[in-house]
Amino acid sequence: MKLVIAAYQKIPSAHWATYEVAYGQQPNSTYVVFTPLKAAAEIDQEFTQDKDFMAAMGEDGMKKLGELEAAAIESRQSNLFAFNPRMSYPPDAWVKADPDFWKPKPAAMPKKAAVKPAANQ
């Protein structure tokens, strides 16, 4: 991880967090890495960061990383998750930091068109 952290420190737009899985049906020593995205358009930006990461690692660093991954990673997968604020219990600090996301205002109901009374004939 020291190699990876050093490379990502050279890419200011890169944000990620790593956690060890403690519960569930995962094998021992399972880690998950999250990269937060505000919109699907940022997925494309992540792909462009790959070349920045490889440049930051350098050829020797990428070779070393490849050797370490081959020895240490049994499998990997990518998933896309979306947080639903109605199903979450965020800390107050999160709500204060982004109230539009965590406490969105309900959508306005469309106004019904006024029905005109039929003209007397």
Salt bridges, closest charged atoms under 4 A:
GLU69 OE2 - ARG76 NH2 3.38
